[in-house]
Amino acid sequence: MIADDSNRGGRAPRRSRDDVVDAALELLDRVGLPDLSMRRLAEHLGVQPSALYWHVENKQQLLAAVSARILRPVSAADEAGTSLDVAAREVAVRLHDSLLAYRDGAEVVSSSLALGLVEPPAHARLRAVALERGESASLADTIADTVTHFVVGFTFHQQQRRSADAWGAASGDVAASPERIAASDDDGFTAALDLIIAGVTTVLAGGATQHPAPR
């Protein structure tokens, strides 16, 4: 929780861009993406809504900054010294964990990625590994696109089910046993990722045709 700064003369405390992002993440966890508004964020920080626009131009830019923070553990990782298939798995697992760390994390990041407001989290890492291992950058980009789309989509569905269960809107097996569904999600994620990585390994071994990443 962000503590209010002491202020003299009744003035609202000054806030940094990091303060704004921290507060937005707190609200995201508390109320979810649909209720994360600029006005509510300003109230949470104890400032006027207009003060937020010193740091972000609009809500989309706010969500882009939040997305970048969510993705920081993925972007900061270093897969040097590993093979491209091992690096792809590590990136996928780290991305999955990072998205699950925040309520509606996958939806927030998906929107920012779709609008080109945040750097794709896997491309730079996998390109670096490809360069080190003498593999093509286009192959690294294809793997990065595949891993990112799979993880973001899978996690989005996970979080939607969790939200539905929390609101009592889930039905069928989800409502009957959310714990079992959560365990099934973990198994499903691992099984699907295994399949993707098996394909990467096959391509690296020369057992399949490589196609350039779509642009």
C-alpha positions, 0 to 999 in steps of 0.5 A: 500500500502506498502511504501518503506523503506528509504535506504542508499547507494542505497540498496534495503530495507529489507523486512520481510515475512509479507511484502512479504505476504502483497504485494502479497495480494495487487497484488492479488487484483490488477491483479488477480491470473494469473498475480501474479508472483514472478518477478512482486511481486519483482518489487512491493516490489522494490527488486530482485526476488532472495530476495523473496526466503529468505522467500518462496521457490517457488510460491506455498509456497507463495500462501500457506502463502497468503492462511493462511493470508486469512484464519486467521479470520476463524482460530482465531475465537472461537465457544466455548459455542455453539452447533456443528450445530451453530458453523458449520454455523458460520464457514461457513459464516466466511470462505465465507466472508474471501474468498470474501475479496480478488480477487480470494481468493477461487482459491488461498485457494483451491489450497493450501488446495488441496496440503496440504500446509495449515491447513484446516480452520474448523477442529480445531474449530469444533473439539473443539466444539465437544469435549466440547459438547461430540460429536465425533471428526469424526463427527466434521471432516465430518462436517468440510469437508462438509462445507469447500468443499461447501464454497470454491466451491461456492465462487470460482464460485462467483468470476469467474462470477465477473471476467468474468463480469469485463472483459466483458466475461460474457454472458446471465443473468450474463452480463445483470444484475450482481447486480441481480446475486450477490443478487441471489448468496447471497440467494443461499449461504444461502439456500444451507448452511441452507440445510447442517446445517439442516442435521447436526442438524438431525444427532445431534438429532439422526435422521440419521446414522453417518459415519466416515469422509473419509481419 
